[in-house]
Amino acid sequence: MKSETRVAVIGGGVVGASVLYHLTKAGWKDVLLIERAELTSGSTWHAAGGMHTVNGDPNVAKLQQYTIELYKEIEQISGQSCGVHITGGLMLAGTRERLDWLKMAKARGRYLGMDLEIISVDEAARLFPLLDKKHFKGAMYDPIEGHVDPYGVTHAYAKSAQLGGAEIVRHTRVTDLKARSDGSWDVITDHGNVHAEYVVNAAGLWAREVGRMVGIELPILAMEHQYLITGDMPELKGKKEQLHCIDFEGELYTRQERGGMLLGTYEKAGVPWSPTQTPWDFGQDLLANDLERIAPSLEVAFQHFPALADAGIRKVVNGPFTFAPDGNPLVGPVKGLKNFWVACGVMAGFSQGGGVGLALSRWLIDGDPGADIWGMDVARYGDWTTLAYTNAKVRENYSRRFSIRFPNEELVAARPLRTTPIYERLQAANAVFGDYCGLEHSLWFAPDSQSAKDEFSFHRSNDFPHIAAECDAVKNSVGLLEISNYGKFEVKGPGAADWLSHVMSNRVPGVGRIALTPMLNERGKLIGDFTMCRIADEHFLLIGTYAAERYYLRWFERQLSCPGVSIRPCAMEYVGLSIAGPNSRALLQELVRDDLSTAAFPFLSFKRMEIGRVPGYIGRVSFTGELGFEIWVTTDYQRALYDLLVGAGRKYDLRPFGGRALNCMRVEKSFGTWAREYRPIYGPFEAGLGRFVDFKKDEFIGRAAAMEEKETRAGGTLRLLTFKLDTKDADALGDEPIWHDGKVVGWVTSGAFGHRVNHSLALGYVPAAAAGATSGFEVEIIGERHHAQPLSEAAYDAKGSRMRT
Ligand SMILES: Cc1cc2nc3c(=O)[nH]c(=O)nc-3n(C[C@H](O)[C@H](O)[C@H](O)COP(=O)(O)OP(=O)(O)OC[C@H]3O[C@@H](n4cnc5c(N)ncnc54)[C@H](O)[C@@H]3O)c2cc1C
């Protein structure tokens, strides 16, 4: 093994091999893969090798498409067969809801260029004769599905990487990692050490243990997973290879394996493997079979595919593989650890491994993953992902792998975990809670405790009239919303203003003022949006998306070259309440001595005040579009603040409202939000945030690219539009295709019913060339296309006079 390398990749499973290949493909040849045994000695060797393009996150789906297309390339370079069988695949719907779900998945696939088709049961039975039609209502057909040989794929990546200059050492275990002061790493192995500029943890089943070597606890857990292979079946003899098939009701997948069928399950009673410590002596081993555990799924399989019942079992495989709490990979540089990267938690290595390798190599080499990979970014998790939290969530995710998640369905595992001091008060007010980063927050309020639960549906549900009433209260009187679930950062020091001016694209506000600002990367793409509040000359509070706290901090760390600046995340130190509506000022004025009139405290003001006995910061901002105030207090004061506001609010009919009403109101105002309208694939002018980019400043990150977007590219290639939809009982949710003149041209980012304007609305991106059209648009919701009228301005109070009043 060499003693110096630019990148040391730990782990020679399919993911590590793909990372290695992509690094060499991008031109980095001085790269080394260290594998403790033979290649594939973790989860990879016993995988079923299935692959497909469909994924709930369209950005992950794109990377899956890339992975499948890559196999030809690595076969050609390496001469190693990947054993690719493209059979096509069926997803079977046993219920109406599942068929609706498939229609939504098909619609999503449209703007990704996927050729998915909803077919009848008869057609499904023609394609997959083993099924018994009476159990199904329809199916979705995907021509790009199939399976590969896990050994072949891994070795094809590895050989291609070696031909590109990479070195691979086997039978060498990394036992420790020591950071040097310059950010490089001493990689300690049982066969000598190597000094690496970068380390990539692709240790699969042991990625958690390798994380511990550098003091982090990665939120991943291995689950046992079983599949069986039947004996040879006469039904298959002399026939074309059977399709891949997912049967959601049976929580199982099946495909042909030689003369028999392979049948795998994601059973409800899933079992974690090595929940706290993965043994180092586990190699190309299998776990003991436990057919009893998967018996309920097998029973369904034998009813739905009767020929399987008589086929006998030739072989059972039970092996472990890892999951993150949401089932998506963990990829990227780790905040706080210079030059330490991860590519792990990849539960579908043969669909995702290529995309993970591509994104990581681009990110490492160019500083940008080249695609929107927020859904896989390791930074999406924070301190709440303790071992026990991860355990509960991964088990839930595994058991629900083939379950429908309704848009209004909140998952229940590991809850409640984090609560704010007013949690019981909100409970007593019949709040229905959601989980956001492990934190309970209110979604809507029911009239009594019995009705305080969601009826899951793709259509408008039981919360609809109550959300309408909440919006009505905010429009006509005053509503109270808890806003603790935002990320907050305190920026302090003599260099703070200059630093913020460099990192944010809007101008830094004066003391006592607020500026809304996008944050751009060097390519002029949106990597954040913040409310920047100036408390004092050298003291700021930044308010942004809580789920992106580590993502932001990782970026801030990279930009911290200015002297005299300190940044501190303080999300849970300041919790908040917001009041909004025409009576919000009168209510608050009863509790504070400061003058809250527009003359004294205009829109976008920010000031420390006393609210009764409670000290806090009050900002005059509005995400509802109504006159409104956000009040931030330290956690110990929140309950007192709540009681004060509720007490004073009685005479104004103060009504609590939740996140769902807020969503309706912000869509009515065409206000975007992070991870929906604002993502790193959009520029600020495309996203309608151009007015918050201050070109009068000489310099800020992304200035040149933003200028180019504005001037040379006439505002970029996309436009964020607001549409009024003709729908009856279901609203857009996000990710639906937008049609124009019979072609799919764009996608919805958010949708909601606008109760104040009494119609359904959606926000979404279309190409700039189509954005000027005033007719011909449709949005596809649950398989039906609905007329969509583009609006030239926000649906509600477009001039913004209500919030500035
Ligand atoms: C039964 C079963 C069926 C599956 N079916 C499918 C399927 O049909 N389709 C699909 O896409 N996926 C499937 N999977 C999942 C798939 O196996 C994983 O997604 C994939 O193998 C993950 O690869 P990896 O490279 O991340 O991890 P691993 O395969 O676990 O590789 C990690 C490697 O790192 C090495 N390593 C670890 N620590 C060190 C260290 N300290 N020093 C040196 N080397 C180290 C290990 O020896 C190992 O070789 C299945 C899994 C199982 C168990």
The ligand as a MOL file (V3000), in Angstrom:
LIG
                    3D

  0  0  0     0  0            999 V3000
M  V30 BEGIN CTAB
M  V30 COUNTS 53 58 0 0 0
M  V30 BEGIN ATOM
M  V30 1 C -30.5710 -9.9170 1.3830 0
M  V30 2 C -30.3100 -8.6320 0.7130 0
M  V30 3 C -30.8870 -8.3460 -0.5160 0
M  V30 4 C -30.6440 -7.1260 -1.1450 0
M  V30 5 N -31.1970 -6.8850 -2.3500 0
M  V30 6 C -30.9350 -5.7320 -3.0060 0
M  V30 7 C -31.4520 -5.4800 -4.2870 0
M  V30 8 O -32.1620 -6.2900 -4.8440 0
M  V30 9 N -31.1410 -4.3190 -4.9030 0
M  V30 10 C -30.3490 -3.3750 -4.3000 0
M  V30 11 O -30.0840 -2.3200 -4.9010 0
M  V30 12 N -29.8430 -3.5940 -3.0630 0
M  V30 13 C -30.1210 -4.7300 -2.4080 0
M  V30 14 N -29.6000 -4.9480 -1.1690 0
M  V30 15 C -28.8700 -3.8480 -0.5200 0
M  V30 16 C -27.4460 -3.7660 -1.0390 0
M  V30 17 O -26.8080 -4.9230 -0.6920 0
M  V30 18 C -26.7600 -2.5390 -0.4440 0
M  V30 19 O -27.4340 -1.3830 -0.8850 0
M  V30 20 C -25.3050 -2.4120 -0.8690 0
M  V30 21 O -24.6480 -3.6160 -0.7860 0
M  V30 22 C -24.5670 -1.4030 -0.0070 0
M  V30 23 O -23.2380 -1.3870 -0.4140 0
M  V30 24 P -22.1020 -0.6500 0.3940 0
M  V30 25 O -20.9220 -0.5890 -0.4890 0
M  V30 26 O -22.6200 0.6260 0.9170 0
M  V30 27 O -21.8500 -1.5150 1.6880 0
M  V30 28 P -21.2070 -2.9520 1.9340 0
M  V30 29 O -21.5930 -3.9030 0.8720 0
M  V30 30 O -21.5370 -3.3200 3.3220 0
M  V30 31 O -19.6610 -2.7100 1.7600 0
M  V30 32 C -18.8490 -2.1440 2.7420 0
M  V30 33 C -17.4560 -2.6910 2.5750 0
M  V30 34 O -16.6020 -1.9490 3.4270 0
M  V30 35 C -15.6770 -2.8430 3.9880 0
M  V30 36 N -15.2080 -2.2340 5.2430 0
M  V30 37 C -15.9810 -1.8790 6.2920 0
M  V30 38 N -15.2440 -1.3400 7.2640 0
M  V30 39 C -13.9780 -1.3510 6.8280 0
M  V30 40 C -12.7600 -0.9360 7.4110 0
M  V30 41 N -12.7100 -0.4090 8.6440 0
M  V30 42 N -11.6350 -1.0890 6.7060 0
M  V30 43 C -11.6750 -1.6100 5.4400 0
M  V30 44 N -12.8090 -2.0430 4.8640 0
M  V30 45 C -13.9520 -1.9020 5.5440 0
M  V30 46 C -16.4490 -4.1170 4.1770 0
M  V30 47 O -15.6330 -5.2410 4.2850 0
M  V30 48 C -17.3320 -4.1390 2.9490 0
M  V30 49 O -16.7780 -4.8580 1.8910 0
M  V30 50 C -29.8220 -6.1610 -0.5200 0
M  V30 51 C -29.2440 -6.4540 0.7020 0
M  V30 52 C -29.4760 -7.6670 1.3170 0
M  V30 53 C -28.8410 -7.9380 2.6280 0
M  V30 END ATOM
M  V30 BEGIN BOND
M  V30 1 1 1 2
M  V30 2 1 2 3
M  V30 3 2 2 52
M  V30 4 2 3 4
M  V30 5 1 4 5
M  V30 6 1 4 50
M  V30 7 2 5 6
M  V30 8 1 6 7
M  V30 9 1 6 13
M  V30 10 2 7 8
M  V30 11 1 7 9
M  V30 12 1 9 10
M  V30 13 2 10 11
M  V30 14 1 10 12
M  V30 15 2 12 13
M  V30 16 1 13 14
M  V30 17 1 14 15
M  V30 18 1 14 50
M  V30 19 1 15 16
M  V30 20 1 16 17
M  V30 21 1 16 18
M  V30 22 1 18 19
M  V30 23 1 18 20
M  V30 24 1 20 21
M  V30 25 1 20 22
M  V30 26 1 22 23
M  V30 27 1 23 24
M  V30 28 2 24 25
M  V30 29 1 24 26
M  V30 30 1 24 27
M  V30 31 1 27 28
M  V30 32 2 28 29
M  V30 33 1 28 30
M  V30 34 1 28 31
M  V30 35 1 31 32
M  V30 36 1 32 33
M  V30 37 1 33 34
M  V30 38 1 33 48
M  V30 39 1 34 35
M  V30 40 1 35 36
M  V30 41 1 35 46
M  V30 42 1 36 37
M  V30 43 1 36 45
M  V30 44 2 37 38
M  V30 45 1 38 39
M  V30 46 1 39 40
M  V30 47 2 39 45
M  V30 48 1 40 41
M  V30 49 2 40 42
M  V30 50 1 42 43
M  V30 51 2 43 44
M  V30 52 1 44 45
M  V30 53 1 46 47
M  V30 54 1 46 48
M  V30 55 1 48 49
M  V30 56 2 50 51
M  V30 57 1 51 52
M  V30 58 1 52 53
M  V30 END BOND
M  V30 END CTAB
M  END
